[in-house]
Amino acid sequence: MDYKNIITIEPGKRGGKPCIRGMRITVQDVLSYLAAGMSQDEILDDFPYLTKEDILACLAYAADREKFTLTVQR
């Protein structure tokens, strides 16, 4: 999944945290909902402006960040 067109970072928005398509919902928000046990469908019902691709982009972004962190620590 190429998340680069979905995940955006703007210094003046949400403290520069990675957001979805320039909106105010962050990658961390979506990951927190998933970690709390919400299904993708429940998230999409609660946030109708999100898409399944947005959720997958959050997961891909987090996976890449984790991979980068592990590489830097070695």
WOFENDA-V577994 format. One record per residue. N is the residue number from 1. RES is the residue in one small letter. PSI is psi in whole degrees, 0 to 359 (none if undefined). BURIAL is + if it has 24 or more other C-alpha atoms within 12 Angstrom, else -. Layout:
[[N;RES;PSI;BURIAL] [N;RES;PSI;BURIAL]]
This chain:
[[1;m;124;-] [2;d;104;-] [3;y;356;+] [4;k;335;-] [5;n;356;-] [6;i;315;+] [7;i;124;+] [8;t;150;+] [9;i;119;-] [10;e;123;-] [11;p;323;-] [12;g;1;-] [13;k;123;-] [14;r;37;-] [15;g;24;-] [16;g;10;-] [17;k;152;-] [18;p;127;+] [19;c;172;+] [20;i;120;+] [21;r;40;+] [22;g;2;+] [23;m;180;+] [24;r;3;+] [25;i;129;+] [26;t;164;+] [27;v;318;+] [28;q;320;+] [29;d;309;+] [30;v;315;+] [31;l;323;+] [32;s;319;-] [33;y;317;+] [34;l;317;-] [35;a;331;-] [36;a;355;-] [37;g;1;-] [38;m;141;-] [39;s;164;-] [40;q;318;+] [41;d;322;-] [42;e;319;-] [43;i;316;+] [44;l;326;-] [45;d;319;-] [46;d;331;-] [47;f;78;-] [48;p;346;-] [49;y;352;-] [50;l;158;+] [51;t;166;-] [52;k;324;-] [53;e;325;-] [54;d;316;+] [55;i;316;+] [56;l;324;+] [57;a;321;+] [58;c;316;+] [59;l;318;+] [60;a;319;-] [61;y;314;+] [62;a;320;+] [63;a;317;-] [64;d;319;-] [65;r;319;-] [66;e;317;-] [67;k;317;-] [68;f;316;-] [69;t;316;-] [70;l;323;-] [71;t;317;-] [72;v;326;-] [73;q;340;-] [74;r;none;-]]
